[in-house]
Structures are given as structure tokens and as C-alpha cells.
Amino acid sequence: MTRSTRVLWLTVPSLAWFAVFSIGPLAAMFVIATLRWKGLLYEPTYIGLENVTKVFADPTFHAAVRNSLIQVAVAIPVMIPLAFMLGYHLNTKPRGYRILSVLYFSPGLISISMTGMIFYGVLSPNGGVNGLLRGLGLDSLATAWLADPATALPSLIAIDLWRGVGWTAVLFAARLASMPGEVIEAAQIDGAGRFRTMWQVAYPMVKDYVRTLTMLQFLWTLFTSAALILLLTQGGPGTSSTTLSYLVYAKAFSMRDLGYSQVVGVVLLLLGIGGMALIRALLRERTR
């Protein structure tokens, strides 16, 4: 047995782990999507593509697709540029930058349940936001932010931004710290201002990292919105804050319709793959 063959055999345990815990669940998702199944205590029945027809004819599913697309279309284009600018500012080491780094990173360390409790109080009818508006004499703008169909989804997007911008900014700052300082100094000597140095010098040097973080935040926003929605709005009012991620949870665990939930899961998976491909194409084109 050659050395390369022996090394190859050492990868068998990791490949087996990957097959069982990664490929296996993905394959199971496609199989369960063809079943009528209420849960582990019930006998599944094969129904073919009936679940697919049911899902695509359901207005709730259409609302969930729309809300998910709005969520990522608003959150990601705001989060990434803002986080990059904050990260660049941290990298310049302003006064108190260590404290700023901790403050920026802290929202990402708060558990989702604690985050839900905080914003349930802040956004309640008698909470902090409405109290501030009334104190400024803007009573007409006060509303039940999480119970109003017009503001429930924007409120959740705002919370996503609060949790994600600072955390991503610290990651950008860590990456920017590895840039050669001479390049920035040369740009400044040539008369480039801070804004021009940031976008025309620093950004091109870390563009691959920007692309990676954009894809990660896209997936995080698309796939993990269910927990916060469950705590704050439960998809309502009506379907105004129902996303695909929450719909998977609601159908599987609240309505006991596993087949439906897995069809939505397949759609979510395809949207995730398509979104990552689109991000790669757009950022590659813009950075040429």
C-alpha cells in the first residue's frame, strides 16, 4: 500500500461523518417532501408530488417567499457596506477603539431569547420607541410596531441589522488589520482622502473577504430568522412577518405537516444556493 493510499484511508472517518450527518439529512428532506406525515408517532404515506402542488397553491407560502426576499434584499445591502465602513474606522485605531470593538461585538453575543425580550420591551406599545416619539411630540408616529402589518417585518429587519452590523464590522477590522500599512500611507501621501482610501484602496484589497462575509450573512439572514419571529410575532399579524424559515418550523412542529415543511425546506435550500451564486457573480463583476 502506497503512502498516498494510506493517507486516503485516514479520510474515511470524516467522509463517513459527512455522508451521515450532511448528505443524509439533505437526502431525507427530499424523501419526506413526498410523504404525508404528521410526525414520528404516525405512519407516513407516500403521496408523490401532492405536497409540491399544495405548497405552491398556498398564499401563505407566497407571502413567506416575498417576506424572505424583502428581508435579505434590505438587510444585506445595508449591513455589509455599513459594517465595512465601521470596520475600516476601527482599523484606524481611533481613541477608545478597544471599547468600541467590544460594544460593536456585544449584540452578536446576546442570546436570541434575550434579544427577543429586549426588543419586545423596546417595541411594545408602551415601550422605549413609542415613549421617545411621544416625548418628542410625535405621537402620530407611535404604533404597535410588532403588531402592525406595516411595521412587523421592518422591525425584524432592524433587529437583524442591530445584531449583525457590529459583529461583522469587527470581522472586517480584523481582516483589514492584515493589510500592509505602507499601502494606506502611500495613498494618503498621494492626497487620497479617508473615503477614497477606504473604497478605492482598502476595499479592493479585501474584496474576497467581503464576498465571503456577504454570503455568510445572506445565509444567516435567510435560514435563521425563525427563532426571532417565533419569539416576537409568530409570523403575524396575519402572514406579514412569515418567512420561509419560520414556515418550515410552523408547519413541522405546530401544524404537524412534515411533508409540506420539507417542500418549503427544499425551496429554501435552492434560494440559498441561487443567492450565493448571485452574490459571487455581482461582487466579482463589481470588483474587476
C-alpha positions as CSV (number, residue, x, y, z in Angstrom):
1,M,0.0,0.0,0.0
2,T,1.5,3.3,-1.1
3,R,1.8,6.3,1.2
4,S,-0.9,8.3,-0.7
5,T,-3.3,5.3,-0.3
6,R,-2.7,5.1,3.4
7,V,-3.4,8.9,3.8
8,L,-6.6,8.5,1.7
9,W,-7.8,5.8,4.1
10,L,-7.4,8.3,7.0
11,T,-10.1,10.4,5.5
12,V,-12.7,7.7,5.6
13,P,-14.0,8.5,9.1
14,S,-14.5,12.2,8.2
15,L,-16.1,11.2,4.8
16,A,-18.4,8.8,6.7
17,W,-19.3,11.5,9.2
18,F,-20.1,14.0,6.3
19,A,-22.2,11.4,4.5
20,V,-24.3,10.5,7.6
21,F,-24.8,14.0,9.1
22,S,-24.7,16.2,6.0
23,I,-25.7,14.3,2.8
24,G,-28.1,12.0,4.7
25,P,-30.3,14.8,6.1
26,L,-30.4,16.5,2.7
27,A,-31.5,13.3,1.0
28,A,-34.1,12.7,3.8
29,M,-35.5,16.2,3.2
30,F,-36.3,15.3,-0.4
31,V,-37.8,12.0,0.6
32,I,-40.0,13.4,3.4
33,A,-41.3,16.0,0.9
34,T,-43.1,13.2,-0.9
35,L,-44.8,11.9,2.2
36,R,-48.0,12.8,4.2
37,W,-46.5,12.5,7.7
38,K,-47.7,14.1,11.0
39,G,-44.6,13.1,13.0
40,L,-42.6,10.2,14.4
41,L,-45.5,8.7,16.2
42,Y,-47.5,8.4,12.9
43,E,-47.2,6.2,9.9
44,P,-46.0,8.1,6.8
45,T,-47.9,7.8,3.5
46,Y,-46.3,8.3,0.1
47,I,-48.2,10.9,-1.9
48,G,-45.7,11.8,-4.6
49,L,-45.8,15.5,-5.7
50,E,-49.0,16.3,-3.9
51,N,-47.2,18.4,-1.3
52,V,-45.5,20.4,-4.0
53,T,-48.8,21.3,-5.6
54,K,-50.2,22.1,-2.1
55,V,-47.3,24.4,-1.2
56,F,-47.2,26.3,-4.5
57,A,-51.0,26.9,-4.3
58,D,-50.8,28.2,-0.7
59,P,-51.0,32.1,-0.3
60,T,-49.0,31.7,2.9
61,F,-46.1,30.2,1.1
62,H,-46.2,33.1,-1.5
63,A,-46.2,35.6,1.4
64,A,-43.3,33.8,3.0
65,V,-41.2,33.9,-0.2
66,R,-42.0,37.6,-0.6
67,N,-41.0,38.4,3.0
68,S,-37.8,36.4,2.8
69,L,-36.8,38.1,-0.3
70,I,-37.6,41.5,1.2
71,Q,-35.6,40.6,4.3
72,V,-32.4,39.7,2.5
73,A,-32.8,42.4,-0.2
74,V,-32.9,45.1,2.6
75,A,-30.7,43.7,5.3
76,I,-27.7,42.6,3.3
77,P,-27.1,45.8,1.1
78,V,-27.4,47.9,4.3
79,M,-25.4,45.6,6.6
80,I,-22.3,44.9,4.5
81,P,-21.3,48.4,3.4
82,L,-22.1,49.8,6.9
83,A,-20.1,47.1,8.6
84,F,-17.2,47.6,6.2
85,M,-17.1,51.3,7.0
86,L,-17.3,50.7,10.7
87,G,-14.6,48.1,10.4
88,Y,-12.3,50.5,8.5
89,H,-12.9,53.1,11.2
90,L,-11.9,50.6,13.9
91,N,-8.8,49.6,11.9
92,T,-7.6,53.3,12.0
93,K,-7.5,52.8,15.8
94,P,-9.4,55.9,16.9
95,R,-9.4,56.9,20.6
96,G,-11.2,54.1,22.6
97,Y,-11.2,51.7,19.7
98,R,-10.9,48.7,22.0
99,I,-14.1,49.7,23.9
100,L,-15.8,50.3,20.5
101,S,-14.8,46.8,19.4
102,V,-16.4,45.3,22.5
103,L,-19.6,47.5,22.0
104,Y,-19.8,46.5,18.3
105,F,-19.3,42.8,19.0
106,S,-21.7,42.6,22.0
107,P,-25.1,42.4,20.2
108,G,-23.8,39.2,18.4
109,L,-23.0,37.7,21.8
110,I,-26.5,38.2,23.3
111,S,-28.7,35.1,23.1
112,I,-31.7,35.1,20.7
113,S,-34.1,34.7,23.7
114,M,-32.6,37.7,25.5
115,T,-32.6,39.7,22.2
116,G,-36.3,38.9,21.9
117,M,-37.0,40.1,25.5
118,I,-35.1,43.3,24.9
119,F,-36.9,44.3,21.7
120,Y,-40.3,43.0,23.0
121,G,-40.0,45.8,25.6
122,V,-38.5,48.4,23.2
123,L,-41.1,47.9,20.5
124,S,-44.2,47.3,22.7
125,P,-47.0,49.9,22.5
126,N,-45.7,51.4,25.8
127,G,-42.1,50.7,25.1
128,G,-39.0,52.7,24.5
129,V,-39.5,53.7,20.9
130,N,-43.0,55.0,21.4
131,G,-42.0,56.7,24.6
132,L,-39.3,58.5,22.8
133,L,-41.7,59.5,20.0
134,R,-44.2,60.8,22.4
135,G,-41.5,62.7,24.3
136,L,-40.6,64.4,21.0
137,G,-44.2,65.3,20.3
138,L,-44.5,62.8,17.5
139,D,-47.5,60.9,18.9
140,S,-48.9,60.3,15.5
141,L,-45.9,58.1,14.6
142,A,-46.3,55.8,17.7
143,T,-47.6,52.4,16.8
144,A,-47.6,48.8,18.0
145,W,-44.5,48.0,16.0
146,L,-44.7,44.2,16.2
147,A,-48.5,44.0,15.9
148,D,-48.9,46.3,12.9
149,P,-48.7,44.5,9.5
150,A,-46.9,47.6,8.0
151,T,-44.1,47.6,10.6
152,A,-43.7,44.0,11.9
153,L,-41.3,42.9,9.1
154,P,-39.3,46.1,9.1
155,S,-38.9,45.9,12.8
156,L,-37.5,42.4,12.5
157,I,-35.1,43.6,9.8
158,A,-34.0,46.4,12.0
159,I,-33.2,43.9,14.8
160,D,-31.2,41.8,12.3
161,L,-29.2,44.8,11.5
162,W,-28.6,45.7,15.1
163,R,-27.3,42.1,15.8
164,G,-25.2,41.8,12.6
165,V,-23.6,45.1,11.7
166,G,-21.3,45.4,14.7
167,W,-20.3,41.8,14.7
168,T,-19.5,41.9,11.0
169,A,-17.6,45.2,11.5
170,V,-15.2,43.6,14.0
171,L,-14.5,40.8,11.5
172,F,-13.8,43.4,8.8
173,A,-11.5,45.2,11.1
174,A,-9.6,42.0,11.9
175,R,-9.1,41.4,8.2
176,L,-8.2,45.0,7.4
177,A,-5.5,44.8,10.1
178,S,-3.6,42.4,8.0
179,M,-3.2,44.9,5.1
180,P,0.3,46.4,4.6
181,G,0.3,49.8,6.3
182,E,2.6,51.2,3.6
183,V,-0.2,51.0,1.0
184,I,-2.6,53.2,3.1
185,E,0.2,55.6,3.9
186,A,1.1,55.8,0.2
187,A,-2.5,56.6,-0.8
188,Q,-2.7,59.3,1.9
189,I,0.6,60.9,0.7
190,D,-0.8,60.9,-2.8
191,G,-3.7,63.1,-1.5
192,A,-6.4,60.4,-1.2
193,G,-9.0,61.3,1.5
194,R,-10.3,58.8,4.0
195,F,-13.4,57.9,1.9
196,R,-11.4,57.4,-1.2
197,T,-8.7,55.4,0.6
198,M,-11.4,53.2,2.2
199,W,-13.2,52.3,-1.1
200,Q,-10.5,52.6,-3.7
201,V,-7.6,51.2,-1.8
202,A,-8.7,49.1,1.2
203,Y,-11.8,47.6,-0.3
204,P,-10.2,46.1,-3.4
205,M,-7.5,44.5,-1.2
206,V,-10.1,42.6,0.9
207,K,-12.8,42.1,-1.7
208,D,-12.6,38.3,-1.5
209,Y,-13.3,38.6,2.3
210,V,-16.2,41.0,1.6
211,R,-17.7,38.4,-0.8
212,T,-17.3,35.6,1.8
213,L,-18.9,37.6,4.6
214,T,-21.7,38.8,2.3
215,M,-22.6,35.2,1.5
216,L,-22.4,34.1,5.2
217,Q,-24.7,37.0,6.3
218,F,-27.1,36.2,3.4
219,L,-27.3,32.6,4.6
220,W,-27.6,33.6,8.2
221,T,-30.4,36.0,7.5
222,L,-32.3,33.6,5.2
223,F,-32.0,30.5,7.3
224,T,-32.1,31.6,10.9
225,S,-35.0,34.1,11.1
226,A,-37.4,31.6,12.6
227,A,-36.3,32.0,16.2
228,L,-36.7,35.7,16.4
229,I,-40.1,35.6,14.6
230,L,-41.3,32.8,16.9
231,L,-40.4,35.0,20.0
232,L,-41.8,38.3,18.8
233,T,-44.5,37.9,16.1
234,Q,-45.2,34.3,15.4
235,G,-45.4,35.2,11.7
236,G,-48.1,37.8,12.2
237,P,-50.1,39.8,12.1
238,G,-51.6,37.5,9.5
239,T,-48.6,36.5,7.3
240,S,-47.0,39.9,7.3
241,S,-43.8,38.6,9.0
242,T,-43.9,35.0,8.0
243,T,-40.6,34.0,6.3
244,L,-39.7,30.7,4.7
245,S,-37.5,29.8,7.7
246,Y,-40.4,30.3,10.1
247,L,-42.8,28.5,7.8
248,V,-40.6,25.4,7.9
249,Y,-40.8,25.4,11.7
250,A,-44.5,26.2,11.9
251,K,-45.6,23.5,9.5
252,A,-43.3,20.9,11.0
253,F,-43.8,21.5,14.7
254,S,-47.0,23.5,15.2
255,M,-49.2,22.1,12.3
256,R,-47.6,18.6,12.1
257,D,-47.3,18.7,8.4
258,L,-43.7,17.4,7.8
259,G,-44.2,16.9,4.1
260,Y,-45.2,20.5,3.5
261,S,-42.4,21.8,5.7
262,Q,-39.8,19.8,3.8
263,V,-41.0,21.1,0.4
264,V,-40.5,24.6,1.8
265,G,-37.1,23.5,3.1
266,V,-36.2,22.4,-0.5
267,V,-37.2,25.8,-1.8
268,L,-35.2,27.5,1.0
269,L,-32.2,25.4,0.0
270,L,-32.5,26.3,-3.7
271,L,-32.9,30.0,-2.8
272,G,-29.8,29.8,-0.6
273,I,-27.7,28.2,-3.4
274,G,-29.1,30.7,-6.0
275,G,-28.4,33.7,-3.7
276,M,-24.8,32.7,-3.1
277,A,-24.2,32.2,-6.8
278,L,-25.8,35.7,-7.5
279,I,-23.6,37.3,-4.8
280,R,-20.5,35.8,-6.2
281,A,-21.4,37.0,-9.7
282,L,-22.3,40.5,-8.7
283,L,-19.3,41.1,-6.5
284,R,-16.9,39.6,-9.0
285,E,-18.3,41.9,-11.7
286,R,-18.1,45.0,-9.5
287,T,-14.6,44.4,-8.4
288,R,-13.0,43.9,-11.8
